[in-house]
Structures are given as C-alpha cells and as structure tokens.
Amino acid sequence: MANKTQEVGGIHFPFPFTPYSIQKDFMAELYQVLEAGKIGIFESPTGTGKSLSLICGALSWLRDFEQKKRQEEARLLETETAPLNDGKAQPPLLSSSCQETPDTLRPAGEPDWVTQFVQKKEERDLVDRLKEEQTRRKKREERLQQIRHNAQLKYVAKRERQEEDETERLLRLSREVLAAGTGAEPLEQLASGEEELVLSEYESDEEKGAANGLGEDEDDLEEEHITKIYYCSRTHSQLAQFVHEVQKSPFGKDTRLVSLGSRQNLCVNEDVKNLGSMQLINDRCMEMQRSKHENKSRAEEEEKEPKRRRREPRTACPFYNYTRLQRLRDEVLVEVKDIEQLVTLGKEAGACPYYASRFAIPAAQLVVLPYQMLLHAATRQAAGVRLQGQVVIIDEAHNLIDTITSIHSTDVSGSQLCQAHSQLFQYMERYRKRLKAKNLMYIKQILYLLEKFVTVLGGNIKQNPDTQSLSQTGTELKTINDFLFQSQIDNINLFKVQRYCEKSMVSRKLFGFTERYGAVLALPREQPRLAGFQHFLQSLQPGVTEGPAAPVEEADARAPRPASPLMRVESFLAALTTANQDGRVILSRQGSLSQSSLKFLLLNPAVPFAQVVKECRAVVIAGGTMQPVSDFREQLLACAGVEAERVVEFSCGHVIPPDNILPLIICSGPSNRQLEFTYLKRELPQMMDETGRVLCNLCNVVPGGVVCFFPSYEYQRQVHAHWDKTGLLARLAVKKTIFQEPKRASQVEQVLMDYSRCIKVSGVTLRLGSRKHGGWQLKSILDGVPALGVLQCCGQVGGVVTGALLLSVVGGKMSEGINFSDNLGRCVVVVGMPYPNIKSPELQEKVAYLDHTLPRRPGQLPPGKALVENLCMKAVNQSIGRAIRHQKDFASIVLLDQRYARPSILAKLPGWIQDRVEVKATFGPAFAALRKFHHEKSGLS
C-alpha cells in the first residue's frame, strides 16, 4: 500500500491511499482545532475511515508543531539573548516543557533596569532549559536508534538477565541457610508472615514523597514530558484496533507510541495475576513495590544490630528491576506495539510492562489508554498521565457523559457493610496491642461509620443481614449533606478518613488478614466477647466451620477471589466528599438488609471533566454518531466552564452513494393501524400483530440479514411469545431463520456465529430470469458455496429461506460494537422509541437537577425532558449505525413509530441520513420503495 501525501490548505497529510474528500475535510478541521487550542466535536460515520483521519490529521499537526518548536529553540540558542517573541507572550509551542506562567504581573512603574534584568534572567533560564531538553532529546534519540538498528543488544540484555536471575537465586539460598541456622524464635504469638498484616504507624495526614514506589536509583526513569497526544477509547479491543491502524499508517515507523493498560491486562507475574480481582492485583503489586524498599532498609538495620531477631523478608516482584525496566521502556518507544505485544515483550525481557509503559509516557508522542485511566483523576495521577498543555482525543464518545457518571458513581450493599464491620472489628481485636493510637482512632471511626450506614438502612450491625427483615422498604434519595445528618456522621472529617484509608492501605491489610484466617478468627482469651461475631461471620460465608480457622489452602487461593468489602466502602466514602449539589445518595431498602444498598449518584459529570479541558491544550471528542450534540455542549462543556467560542463542531456525510441507503419512517402498518409504541399501546395484541405483519412483508423483499431492535428485553420476549402463539413466527420462519439476542453475555458470540453462518450458507443474490426463460436464478455470493448447498440449508424463495432475522434490543449487547456489514445487515428495523424508564429514581433526580441547573431556551424542551429524548435517540442512532460499514455497502433503515416524524426527533438522527430519510404515512408506498430498493441493489428485476 503506497503512501500518498495529500496537501489540504497548504498542509501536508501523509495517507496510506488516496483519501475520500470527507477525510481531507476531517483532517484539515482537526489540524485547525489542535493548532488553535479549541474543543472539537467530530462526527464521522462508521465506514468513513475515522481512525485513519484522526491518526494522520493529529500526527501531521504534531509533526509540524515539533518542527516549529525546534526551529524556535535553534533561534533562541543562537542568539541566547534575543527578546522572547519581540516582547510578546511566549509562543504556545514551548508550553509543554518549557513554558512557565508568571504568578503575578510585575508592578507598574518599576525602574527600566529592573525590568531588563528580570527579562534577561528569564531569557537565560529559558535558554538553559532548552539546552537541557535538547541534550536529553539527543541522548534519547541516540539510545532508541541504537536499539532499533542493533539486534545484538537484545541478546546481550537476555544474557545479563539470566545472570542476574542466577545471582538472585544463589543469594536467596544463602539467606535460607542463614535463617535456618539462627533458630530464631517467633515474636510473641504472631506466626511467620503475619507481621506484615499489622498496620504501620500512621504519623500524619500529609502526603509522603515516596508514595510512588520509586527508589533513588530509579528517579532517572522519569523524564520531562514532551508535547503529546493522548488517545482514549472504551475497550481494549478498540484500542488495539487503533494501534494496528497506526502501524499501517505512514506514521507507523517513526511514531513513539505507548499503550497503557491496567495491571490486570499488563501484569506478567503469574502469582499476582492469578488473584483475579483488579483491586487485589493493584494492592498486591503496590505491596511488593513497598516490600522492595522496606527489605532494603530492614537489611541495613540488621547489619547495625546483628543480635536483633531477623524478620522474614517480604516478597518483592522479580519483574520490577531498574535495569530491565529501562531496557523495556526503550523497547516500547522503538516500535509501535499493542497491549498483547507489550506483554509478550515484557515476558521475554523479564521486566514489568505496566511500569515500563508508564516510564515511557514522558518521551512518547502518542499515548493510547482506556477511558477510566484518562477520565478519573486518581487513576490518571497513579498512571503518570499529565495533561498540562497536551492534546486529548476521546474516541467512541457518544456515551462519554454516561461513562463519566458511571466511573464516579459507586454503591455498597448491606451485606458488604456488615462483612466489612465484622472483619475490621476482629482485625482490631487481634492486633489491638500492636496498633498505634492513630490507627486505633481511625479504625474506630470507620467502624462507627459502618454501623451508622447499616442503621440508616434500618438494620442492626450485630445481626445477620440475610435474616434481617426491614420494616420500611422502597427507595429514598438524599442530598449528600442530608444523608450525612440522617446518618449522624456529619461530625466526622471524611476527607481525613479517606486519606487514612488510602495511605495506610487498611483494606489490603484486612484482606490479607481474612485470607490468612478465613472468615472466623478464634481468640481464646476473648472468645466469649467474639462468639457472636464469629457466628455471624460464619453465616456470611457458607462452608466455613466453627472453631479456629486455618490459613487458606493453596487450592483455594488459585481461584479468583472477590475484593475486600472494605474496598467498596472506601469508594463510597470517597464519593461522599463530592460537593453537595453535584451528587445524590440513594438508599435502596429491599426487604432484607443484605439486599439493600447505598448508592452514590454523580449528577454533574462536568466537575471531573472540567480539569481535563482546563489543563489540556486541545480536546477532541469524536464518534460515529454524536447526535444529539446539545448534550455535550450544555451538560459537559458549558458546565465545565468552556466558552461557546472555543467549541467547534464538525460533521461529515457518508462515503456511500446516496442511493445505497434507504432510511424510512413508517407511520402505519399493512392494516392501516397507527404505529405508536408508547408504554400504554405497545403491549396491545393488535400492535404486536401489526409489527409482525410489517416484518413478514420486509422479509419477503429483503435478502440476507434483517436485524430488528426492540425497546427492551422484556418487550422482545412478549412479542416473540405472542407471535409464536398466533402463528406469525412460523410465517416469518418461512423466509428467515429466526434468532434472538440472549440476555447472557456468554451466549452472544455463539448466536452471532450461528446467525452469520446461516446467512453465509443461504447468502445468495436472487436474480429473476428473463420472462422467456422464467423462474429464479440463484447465484452464490460466497466463493465455493454452490447454489445446491444454499437450497438445502435455510430455505425458500418459493421454497428457499433468504437469510436470517435477528431480534435484538436497543442498548443491548448487539447494538454497539457489532458490525452487520453487507449481507449480515441489509435492513435494520427499530420498533418504537426506546425511552428510558422515567420512573427510575436516578433518572428522575437527573431530570430535576438539569431543570434546576440549566436555563430553558425559548421554543425548546425543558433540559430534563430534552435529556430523556436525547437518551432515547442516542440509543436509536447506535442501533442504526450497525449497518453500512464501508463504501460499497447498502442497506435500508426502517423506523417503526410515527413519533420519529416529529421535527425535533428528525433533527437528532445521524447527520448522514437526515437529508435522505423519507416519512411514509401509509405502509403501501413504504413497501413499494423497499421492494424497489432491494431488487435494484441485489440485482433483482
């Protein structure tokens, strides 16, 4: 595939082939957004090459930006005393690594010599920084160039790693021999290894500098952050697909790309990875990094006091090695790699891909990461992601608002509250004499909080939550302050408690405690007092017998284990520190205490997003179907403090010819019944019959696959059962093999495979022969699939099934991320309008919040009602986007509900079909248009 450079508006865009005109427009607009530092909302339908347009447009801008920056650096370094930009503000191209914003303006009227002195000092400082940056850049480029062109270094590194492993093995054997010879007695009643379960002394609430786990010898792994592009998407598969597009692009050889992922995806230490839970993997990894430094300091202490009892050293991760991490970091930057390739490389190098990728961030030009890592401030900080002066591209952003809300919302059940209280209480009793005063104080505060949370639900912390019936049931919403007052915890500083939980790692210690001793810990001296808790804890975890519990067996440890319930409580406590007006607490009382829950709901997603848009140079929000855009403008950007002038919208058409798509809104069925699937009407037998008649007619003229989306799983089940009872299902089965979307995610792949296989085997282009020959001619569209095989498999055109009908659900597992291209989706049908459940307490509170917060514009719906309509149309647009996946594809799109004909609804359809959609008041003309379209496109005449 030859690279072809395109020039648009004087800007050169390398591209792997001749781009579509809409791709040229997309890249040019993207370039200007990045150059001007704006917020862009980009809509480009699936199949139009959006990913390549993003890659080539953004990296072309970065190429020119770096070139301008180097030219400016060279000019400054040549003159060394040249005035900065003729006395004007510092150019933005130096912002990422060199720019410093003065805290205050210089006082007016100060002497000229003072002004000149300060200005020259700033110039000298800038030149010094530029020289340092230039030196670092040259060293990095030389190092990467050496790795790129000298494969011998890989074998040298492998040999050195083997030697290091052998040395470490010998040292370990020596320590074991020495330990065996000392015959040291265990300290008091603590068993071997139990000492690490005891909380360290909590000295203060101040942040400690060593919290990131890096030692002094690893400081040089951190470099100055250059200007870069952060690209994020929803899933790891989407990120991997994007990385592969970069590899195939003209920038694939020269771009320093880093793929970021969670420890769960990148860990190569099998012992840690087998923990299963992401939270447990995170905590174990952090513990091992701390152990490395604690073991070092402990060894120094033992050298000073040889008579002191030797403590068993904690396990440090063998993959966290400075030299190997440095090599792997450079390997990551040399060549574009996805997550799987990075893990493979990490195993070969004997180094941790998670930390190596983090250390590669500063020098990277393009960083690929999932939503959570970018949009959650604490996760972003932990990953080493710095947004100041950088560019962020958020792809597949149609659900961005929901994603931010979901990331920052959390819940905890009554059962988890009781479990956390019981475990933490027994932990405190076990180590009471070893815990310092501050630890005891905070543990008692947490126990008090847990007790009050259970009380506010109507339960008793000392009783089994499974057997506690609540006198009051239902759902109650509270503001954060009201919840704190009702729970009687308004006198506790939750910020300090949260900080204590984070820094002391009390949840990890508690998990280790319960892992070691199981659900019950018998303390002989305090048995009477703890008997009730032991009995209660047994009831929480079936299969645990009475009496002292032994350490957990290895066989049990191999199975994936749930995280400590206290970890969920910590997330809930952190959420309660949100501003009162931006969140709500939902108290859900469901009969028994164990089924009841407390949930924090974030109402204002603009709060966490504001930091992103404030720090970044530019932000691009992109997707295939971004309509309706008003949500992004009003709920996200305006509330985040973004001026309207800074927001740029770009929407392009589709690459397919206009006559390759037929979007129809059908207002009535074959028997002239009005199609309006409201909650009151849609369950009427007459309405379900009319829907079946519409589909029977469609299946008569549409070849290949028909995908029909229903508003909910329950309605899909009702309609299917009704059709089965009335015989409509049998009539449909004459033309199409019928499949249903399963509710279980594990069954989706099999259903899709069966659906696809049926269409491929019966995948024929039907040609009506000339009248003198008569009859039907069958021509297989699959190489190697004979017409006879088609006839035998699925059916009939006058005896042959022409494909398959897939009954799916809007917002379900098949409405996003599934490509029904070509014969898999020749027609997409949406039955009714999938409005969300307005009786949902969460939605009602969100509606009330928007009505109270956002202004109502003349002639438009109230903000809350607009939200409900927008949620409906976003779901519809995603379903519509399953068809038409490339330039030569064709399909019809049928919307069955007269409400789609409303102007306000039409305006919220995807831009690429708004000017093509036809409203059909009666079914006859709609059926005629469909028959003509599919006959012409399928070669039928």
N, C-alpha and C positions, 0 to 999 in steps of 0.2 A: 504494500500500500504506500504509494508515493506521497510524500508530504507536499502540500501546496500552500504557499504563503498568500494570504488574502490581504489586500490593502483596503481599509474602510476609513474614510475621513482622514487619510494621512497616517493611519496606524496600521502596522503590520501584524496580522494574526496568523501564525503558523497553524495549519489544519491538515489532518491526515488525508482529506479528499476535498473536492470542491463543495463547499457548504451550501445549504439552502439559503435563500435570501433572508428568511426569518432568523437563521443562525447568525448571519452577518449583522443584522439589526440588533440581535440579542447581545452579541459580543461588544458592539460599539457602545450600546447603552450601559452595559455593565462596566466597561472601561471608564466611562464618564462618571458613573456613580462612585467608583473607587477613587478616582482622581480628585473628585470634589468633596469626598468625605461625607457622602449622604447615606440615607437609609433607603434601600431599594426593595420593592415588592415585585418579583418577577414571576410571571405565569407563562409556562411553555408546555403544551400538551405532551403527554407521553407519546413517544414515537417521533418527536421532532428533534432529537439529539440534544436534549437539555444538558446532560452531563458534559458532553464534549464542548458545548458552548461555554459552560461555566469554567471548565478547565482552561481552554485556550484563551478565553477573554480575560480571566483573572490572572493567569500566569504571564500573559503578554503585558498586562499592567505592571506586575511585579518586576518583570524583566526591565521595562523602561524606567521604573522607579529606582531600581538598584543602579542602573547605568547613570541616571541623573545624580544620584547620591554620590557615586564615585567621582563623577566629574566635579561636583561641588567640593568634595573632600580634597581632590587634587588641586583645585584652585586655591583653597584655604591653606593647604600645606605649602604651596609655592610662595604665597605672599606672607603667610604666618601673621601678618599684622593688618591684613585687608579688613576694612569695615564689613561687618556682617550684613549682607543684603542691603548695602547702602543705607544703613541705619534703620531699616525697616524691621518688621518682626522676622524672627528666624523662620526659614523656609520649612514647610511641613515635612519635607523628605528627610530631615535629620531628626525627626521626632522620636523614632522608636528607640534609639540607643544613645543619642547624644543630647537631645533637647532637654532643657531644664526650664521650667516655668518659674519666673521670679515670684516670690511670695507677696511682695508688696511693690508698688510703684515708688520710684525714687522721689524724694521730696522736691517740690518745685523750688527754684531759686538757689539750689546749691551751686558752689563755685564750679566753673568750667573744668578746672584741673582735676577736681574730684570726679566729675562725670567721665572725663577722659581716662583717668586712672582705673576707674571701675570697669569701663568698657574694654580697655586694653587687657585688664586681668581676665575678663570673661573670654576675650578672644584667645588669650594664651591658654586658658583652661580648656577651651574647646579644641584648640589645635592639639594639646596634649592627649585629650580623649580620643581624637581622631587617629593620632599616631598609634595609641594603644590598640584601638579597634582594628586598624589596618594590619598591625603586627599579628594580632590574634587570627584575623581572617586569612592571612598568608600562611600561617602555621597550619590552620585547619585545612586549607585547600591542598597544601603540600602533603599532609598526612592522608587525606582522602584519596589524592591522586596516587600516592604510593600504594595504598591498599587496592585501588582499582586496577592498577597495572602490574601488580606483583603478587601472583597467586602463591608464591613461595611463603609469604608471610603467614598464610593460613595454616600451613603445615608446621611452621615454627611455633605458632601460638598453640596448636593442638599438642605438640610435644611438651611444651612448657607446662600446659595444663595437666598433662599426665604426670609430670614430675612433681608438680605441686600436690596433686592428689595423693601420690605415694608418700610424700613427706608428711602430709597431714595424717595419713593412716598410721605411720610409724609413731608420730607424736601422740596420737590417741592411745595406741597400745602401751606406750611408756607411761602415760598418765594412769591407765587402768592398773598397771603393775604396781605403780607407786601407791595408788589408792588402796589396793588390796593389802599392801604391806603395812600400812599405817594402823589398820584395825580401828579406825575412828568410830566412836560410839555415836548413835543418833542423838540429836539435841532434843531433850525433853521427850514429849510424846509425839512429835511430828515425824512422819515417815519420810523416807527418801523421796525427794522431788516435791514434797508438799510445801516446802518453804516458799516456792515461787507463787503459791496461791495467796500468800499474805500480802495485803496492800502495803506498798511502800509509804513512807511518811509523806504526807501532803503538807508542804511547807507554806505555800501561799497560793493565791489565785492568779498570780502573774504568769504570763506566758514565758516558757523557757526556750532558750535559743536552740537547744539540741533536740527539739521535738521531731525534726525531720529525719532522724536516724542516720545522718551522715557524720562520719568521723572527720578528724582534721586532715587525714591523708586523702579524703575523698572530695575535699572542697573544690579542687580544680576540675571536677567533673561538671560543675556548674559554670556556664559561660554567660556572656552578655546576650540578651535576646535581640535578634535581628528582626526587622520587619517581616512579617509572615502572614500567611492566610490560614485561618482555622476553618476547616470544612467539617460540618457535622450532619448526621442523618439519624434515622430512628433505630435501625437494626444493624447488626454486624454484617449481615449478608449484603445490605445496601452499601455499606462502607467498603466491603471487599469488592463489590462490583465497580464502585467509583475508582478504587485503586487500580483495578485492571484497565479501566478506561484511560487513566493517567499513563499506565505502562505502554498502551498502544498509541498514545498521542505523540506529537512531535516533541513534547517536553519530557517524555518518559526517561530519557537517558541522562539528562542534566539536572533534574529537579531533586532536591534533598527533601524527601517525603518521610514522615514518621506516622505510623499507625498506632494510635493509643487504644487501649482496652482495659478492662478490669483485671484484677488479679485472677479472677475465676477463668478468664479467657487466656491469660498470658503466663500463668504460673507453670513452671517446669519441675517443681519439687513435688513428686508424687504423694509424699506423706501429707503435705499441706493441701494439695488439690483434692485428695480423697475426703476431705472434711465435708465437701458438698455445698454447704451454705456459703453464700458470698460473704456474709458478715463474719462467719467463723474463719474463712480463709484470710480476710483482711486482718482480723485481730491476731491470728497466729503468725502471719507474716511480720506484722509490726512487733510482736513479741520477740521474734527471732532476731530482728534487727537490733532491738534493745539488748538482747542477750549477748550479742557480739561485743558490745561496748562494756556491758556490765562484767562479762567474764574477763575482759582485759584489765579493768580496774580492780577486780577481785584478785587476780593473779598478782598484781602489784602489792596489794595489801598483804597477801600471804607470804610474799617474799620478805616484807618488813617484819611480819610476826609469824615465823615458822611454826611456833607451838600452837598457834590458833587452829581450831578444828577446820579441816578442809571441807568446804561445801561442794556438793556435786555441781559441776558446771552445767549451765543451761545450754540447750542445743542452739547453735547458730546455723543459719542457712548456708550450705556449701556453695550455692549459686550466687551469693552476694559477696563477690570478690572484686576488689578495686581494679586490679589489672585486667581481669576478664571483662568487667563491665565497660571499661574504657575501650577495649577492642571491639566489643559488641556494639557499643554506641557508634563507633566509626563505621562499622559494617552496615548498620542501619541507614546511615546517611549516604553511603556509597551508591546504593541501588534501591529502587522503589520496591517495597515489599508489603504484602498484606499481613493480617494477623497470623494466619496459618504459616506463612513463610517465615515470619519473625519467630514463632515458637520453634519451628524446626531448626532455625539458625541458633537459637538460644540453647537448645539441647546439644547441638554439635559443639558449641563454644563453651559449654559448661557455665553459662552466665545467665542471669535473670533477665528475660525480655521485658518484664514490666518496668524495672528500674532503668534498664538500658534505653528503652524508648523515652522514658521521662528525661533522662540526662541528654538525649538527643534533641529535645524540644528547642533549646535556645538557638542552635545553629540551623534548624530546619527552615525550609521555605514554605512548605505545605504540611500542615498537621491535620490528620484525619481522626475524628473522635466521635463517640456516640453523644446523643442529646444530653444525657444525665451528667456527663463529665464537663459539659460546657455551661449548662443552664443552672446547675446547683453550685452555689458559691463555695461551700465547704469542700465538695468533691473537686471543684476546679482548682482550689488552692492546694489540696493534697496531691493533685496530679502535676503540679508545677506549671499550670497554664496561666500565663499573664496576658491580659487583653489590652493593656495600655498601648494605644497607638497602632493596634493591629487591625486586620480585616477579618470579619467573621461571615461565613456563608452558611446559612441554615437551609438545608435541602429537605424535600418532602415535608414542607412546613404547613401544610393545610390543617394539621392538628396541633400546631405549636401552642396555642392558648391552653388547650386541654392537657397537653404534655406538661407544661409548666405547672398548671394546677395540680396535676396528679403527682408530680415529683415532690411538691411541697405540702401535700396532704398526707395524713397518716392516721391510723386507728389502732386501738388496743382493746382486746376483749376482756370480759370479766374473768375468764379463766386464766388469761395471761397475767392479769393484775394479782390474782391470788397466788399463782405459781411464783411470781417474782417476789412477793412478800414472804412467802414461806421459805424459799431458798435463801433469800438475803438474811432473814431472821436467824436461820440455822447457821449460816456463814458467820454472822456476828457472834453468836454464842460459842461457836467453835474456836474463833480466834480473838475473842474479846480481850484477853490479857496481852495479846501481841500487837493490837491495833493502837495507834496513837490517838490522842484526844480528838484531833480534827477529823480523822477518819471515822471515829465513832459518832461524832456530831453529824456529819453528812449522811452516814448510813441511817441514823435515826430519823433524819429529816426525810430521806427517801422512803423509809418505812411508813412514816406519818402520811406522806403524800399518797402512797399506795392504799393505805387504809381509808383515806378520805375519798379517793376515786371510787373505791368499792362502795362506800357509804352513799355517795351521791347517786349511784345507780340503784340504790335500795337494797344492797346486800350487806353481809356480815363477813369480815375478813377471816374470822376464825372458823367459819363453816365451809363445808364442801360446796363449791359453786354449782356443781351439777345437780345437787339436790335442793338448792335454794330457789324457791318459787318467789317471784317478785309480785308484790301486791299491786303495783302500778306498772302498766305496760304502755307501749307507744313510743313515739319519737318526739324529742324536745330539742329545740335549737336555742343556744345561748351565745351572747357575745362573750369574748374571752374574759372580760372583767366580771361579768355576771357569773360566769362559771367558776371563777376563782373565789368570788364571795360566797356562792352557794356551797362550794366545796370546803370553805373555811381554810383556805390555804393562801389567802391574799397577804398574809404576814410573812411569807417565805420568799426569799430572793431566788427566783427560779433561774436567773442568769448565773448566779454562783453555783447552784446545784448542777446546772447543765455543764458548766465549766469543770466542775469536780468530776462528773461522770466521764467527760471527755479525756481529762488529763490523767486521772487515776486508773482508767480502764477497769472500773469496778465490774462492769458486765462481763468482761473477759475473764477476770479472776473468778467471778461467780460461776461462769460456765465451766471453767476448769475444776472448780470445787464439785459441782454436780456431776461432771464427767467422771471424776475420781471415785466418788462415793455413791453414785446413783441418786435416786430420789430421796432416800432416807439416810440420815447420819445419826448413829446412836452414840450419845454421850453418857456414859454410865452415871456420872455424878449428877447430871441434870436430867436424867431420864424422866422423872415424874413431870417436870415442867414442860418437857418437849413432847411428851407422849401424844398429846392432841394434835400437834403439828405433824408428827410422824404419820399418824393415822390418816390425817387429811392429805398429806403428800402422797401416800400410797394410793389414795382414791383418785388422785390426779393422773397418775401414771400406772395404768393397768400392767399386771405382770410382775410387779415388784413385791417381793415377800417381806414379811415383817422381820425385824431384827436388824443387827448391824449389816450394812451393805458393804460388799467387797468392791475393790476397784473394777471399773468396767473392763470386760474382756475385749481382747483384740478383735474377735469376730464381730462384736457389736460396733466397734469403732470404725470398721470399714464401711458400714452403711452410712448414707448421707444423713446428717443429723440436723434437726432444726436449731435455729439460733436461740440464745438465751431469751426468755420472755422479758428480761430487764432491758434488752436492746430495743425492743419495741416501745417500752416505757420511755426510754431515753429520747427516742424520736418524737414521741408525743410531748414530752417536756420541752424539747427544743421548739416545737411548733407553738407552744403556749407563750413563747417570748415574742411572737409576732404582734405588731401594732393592733390595738383593739378593733379598729374599724376595718381591718383588712382580712379578718378571718372569723370563723364561727366554730363553736364546739357543738357537735350533735350527740345527744345522749339517746342511745337506742336501747330500750328495755324490751326484751323479747321472752318473757315468761320465766326462764331460768337465768341465773346470774352468769353462767358460763357462756350463754348465747348472746348476752347483752354486750354492748361495746360503747366506747368513747371514740369519737372521730373528730379530727381537726380538718376543717374545710377551708382552703385558701380562696378568698373571694376576689382578690386583686392580683392577678398574675403580673401586672406591670411593676410591682415592687421588686421582685428578683430580677426582672428583665431590665429594669432601669440602669442597673450597674453595668450591664453588658453594653448598652447603647451609649452610656456616658463615657466609658473607658475606650471603646473601640474607635478607630479612625473611620470605618465604614462598616455597615451591616447589610447583608443581602439576604432577604427572605424569599426562597424560591420553591416552586412546586408545579405540578402538572395542572392542578385545579385549585386555584387560590380564591375563587369566588365563594361567597361574597367577601370583598376586601375590606368592607367597612369595619368588620370585627377587629382586624389588625390595626387599622388606623385609630379607632376610638378606644377599644378596651386595652390595647397593648402599648401603642406608640404615644398617643396623646397623654394617656395616664402616666407614662414613663417620663414625661417632660420633653418629648421630641416636638420641635416646631413643625407645623404643617409644611413649611417651605423646604424642610430637609428631606421630606419623604417623596420618593419618585416611584411611580407605578409604570410597569411595562407588561403588556400582554400581547402575545403574538398568535396568529392563526395556526391552523394545522397544515402539515405538508401534503396532506392528501388532496386530490382534486375535489372541487365542491360536489360533484355528482357521485362521489364514493361514500357519501354518508346521507342517510335519510332520517332526520330526527322528527318524530311526530308526537303531538299531544292529542290523545283520543278522548273525547268528552263523553261519548256514549257507546254502548256495546251493540252487538248484532240485533238484539231485540229492542233497541232504542231506549234501554234503561240508562239513566244518567250515572256516570261513573264518578262517585264521590265517596272515597273510603274513609269517612270520619269514624270515630270510635263507636258512634251510635248505629251507623249504617253498614259498616263493613262485615259484620257478623251475620247479616241477614242472609238466608239461603238464596234469595233471588240475586243478591250481589255476588255471592260466590259462584253461582251458576253462570252469571254473565261473564265473570272473569274466565271461567273455564271455556266458554264459547269463544271468547276473544283468542285465547291461546290455541284452541283447536284450529281456528282459521289461520293463525300465524304459522303454525307448524305445517300446514298444508302447502305454504308457498316459500318458507324459509329453509334452505338446505343447511346441512351441517348442524352446528350447535346453537341452541337458544338458551340464554341464561335469564331466568326470571327472578327478580328480587322482591321479597315481601317485607313489610314493615317490621316484623318480629318473628322469632322462632315459634311462639305460641300461635300466631295467626297462620303461619305456614302450615303448622300441624293441623289446625282446624280446617283449612281449605283442603288439604290433602285427604283428610278423613272424609270430608263431605263429598269430594269428587269420587272417592272410592265407593262411597255408599250409593251415589246416583248413577254411576257408570261412566261419568266423564273421564275418569282416569284411564279406563280401558280404551275409550275413544282416542285419547292423547297417545296412548301406547301403540296405537296402530301406526302412527307416523314417527314417533320419537321414543327412544328408550329413556325412561324417566329416572332421574337421580335426585336425591335430597341432600342438602348440606347438613352434615351431622353436628350435634352440639359439642361433642368431644373433639378436642384439637388433634388427638392422636389418630382419629379416623379420617381427617380431611385429606391427607395425602393419598390414601387408598381410593377414596371416592373420586378424586381428581384423575387418578391414573385410570380408573375404570371408565370414567366419562370420556377422557381423551382417547382411550383405546377404542371405544365404541365408535367415536366419530371418525377416527382414522381408518377403521376397517370398513365402515359404511360411508367413508368420505368420498363421495362421488360428485362429479359435475354432471348434472342432468341436462341432456340436450333433447329437445323434441325434434324428431326427424322430420324431413320434408313430407308434405302430405302424400306424395306419390309413393314414398316408402312406408310412411306411417310409423306408429309406435314410438318407444323411447330408446334412445341410445345411452348406454352407461359408459362413462369414461372415468377411470380411477384417477384421482389427483395424487396418489401415492405411487412412487416407483415400486414395482414388484408386487402390488396388490391387485390381483386380477378382478375383473368385474364379477366373475362367478363367486369369488370369495365374498364380495360385497352382498350379493344376492342371498348367500347362505347365512350371513351373520345377522344383521339387525334389521331386516325389514322391508318396507314396501313403499314404493310409489306405484299405487295399484298393486300392492303386494310387497313393497320394499320400504323398510324404515330408512328415513333420510338423514338420520343423525341422532341427537340426544337432546333432552330437555333437562336442565339443571335448576332445581328450585332452591334458591339461596335467600339470604337475609341481608337487608341493608345494615351496614355496620357490623356484619358478621365476619367470619374467618375468610370468606371468599370475596369480600367487597373491597379489599385492599391488598396490594402486593401480588395478586394473581393476574397473569396475562392471558386473556382469552382472545388470542390473535387468530387471524384467518378463520378457518372452519370451526375453531373452538368457540367463536362468539360472533356469528353472523347477525344475531339480533339480541339486543339487551332490552329487557322489559322491566319497568319499575311499577309495581302495583301500589297505588295510593301514595300518600305523603308520610314519610316516617318521622312524624313529630315525636320529640322525646316525651316521656311521661311527666306531664305538668304537675301531677300530684306528688312528685318526688320532693322531699323536704330540701334536698340540696339545690335542686333547680329553682324551687320557689324562693329560696333565700338569695340565690344568684340574681334572679329577676328583680327582686325587691332592691337588692344592692345597686344594680345598674340603673334602675328607675330613680333611685335617690341620688346617685353619684353623677351620672351623665346627663347633659342637657337634652331636652326633647326638641328636635328640629321641626319647624313648621312643615306640614304635609307629609311627615314621616311617622312610622310606628313608634310607640314608646320604646326606649332602649331595651327594656326587659322582654317585651313581645318580639322585638326585632331579633334578640338573641335566640329565642325559641325557633323562629322561622329560619334563621341562619344555620342553626344546628341541623335542622331538617335538610336544608338544601346542600350543605357540605357533605352530608351522608349520601344524598342522591348523586351529587357530582362525582364522588368517588366511585360509586357503582357504575355510572355512565362511562367512566374512564377505563373500565376493564376491557372495552372493545377498541378497535382502531389502534394498532400498535406500531404500524410502520407505513411508509408512503404508499404502497400498493394495496394496502388492506382496505376492506369495505365492510360496512355493517349498517343496519338500521337500529335506531334507538326509539323505543316506544314508551311513553309516559302515560299510564292509565289513571287519570284523575283530572276532572275539569278544572280543578283549582290551579293546575300548572299554567293555565292560560291567563292568569292574572298578571298584569304588567309588572307588579313588584316581584313576583316569582320568576317571570321570564328574565328579568334583569339579573337574577342570581344564578342563572345557568352558566356553564363554562363559556367563555368568550368565543371559542371556536365553533360553537353551534348556535349561538344566539341569533345570528343573521340567517341561519339556514332552517330553523325549526318551523314546522308547519302545524297550525292548530286545526284539527278536524272535528267539527261539531257532531258529525254522524259517522258511523262505522264504515258505511259503504265506500265513500271516497278514500278513507284511510286504507282500507283493504286493497282497493284498486292500485293505490300508489305503492304499497308494499309489494304487491304481486309484480307490478311492472319493474320496480327497482331490482328485485332479486332475480327475476327472469333475465333481465339485461345483464346484470353483473355476473350471474352464474352461467351465462351462455345459453339460457333457455329462451326460446322464441315461439 
